[in-house]
Amino acid sequence: MSVLKKIFLYSSQFVSREAAKNLFVLNSGPDYVKLQQEVLAVPDTCRNNDITDFIFGVDDRAVSQRISQVKGLYLFVDYSAITSSINSIDVKTDSFHVAMTIARPSPENQDQATEMLWQDRALDAITAIRRQMRDDFDEGNPVFWFKFPSTMQPFVAHALANSIGWTMEFDIHGIDMV
């Protein structure tokens, strides 16, 4: 299974079951149907029912369009560089840099107290995900889903439906992931 698909499936466990169902709008073949079945088969043990939408990708236009339709709390996962190295006994390790954002669109006329409460809720949600991730290890294909150090920072994106929340950046680390 590709590393992107693994990250997609893994991340889907943190959103509401309804958000997981809403990921799939257009049926584009057997791989699509299989992915849909795999996402919906993910156990509910880590789901946060307050997270009503799941956005996954790096295309700014597609992400912006999707977030413009969101009304509640969403999980946005994007990714960037993969760094690979080989140690002295020829074992290749890969680190995949990932950012997870928990945010929600906010109205233009909110006050500072309301913004702080929304930020606090998003911070609680992202730290709950971090607690789960730091203990997860995929033994089938040695993957550490969360490798310290990590960075958590406020997320304010006026261009993304005036969204506010928190972003956590970290690396997924594994042996021969790609």
NORNORSUL-V878588 format. One record per run of one state. SS is the DSSP state (a for helix, b for strand, c for the rest). FROM is the first residue (numbers start at 0). TO is the last residue. Records with the same first field share a line. If there is no record, write none. Layout:
BEGIN
SS->FROM-TO, FROM-TO
END
This chain:
BEGIN
c->0-1, 12-15, 22-28, 40-49, 56-58, 67-71, 86-90, 105-110, 135-135, 138-141, 157-161, 175-177
a->2-11, 16-21, 29-39, 59-66, 111-134
b->50-55, 72-85, 91-104, 136-137, 142-156, 162-174
END
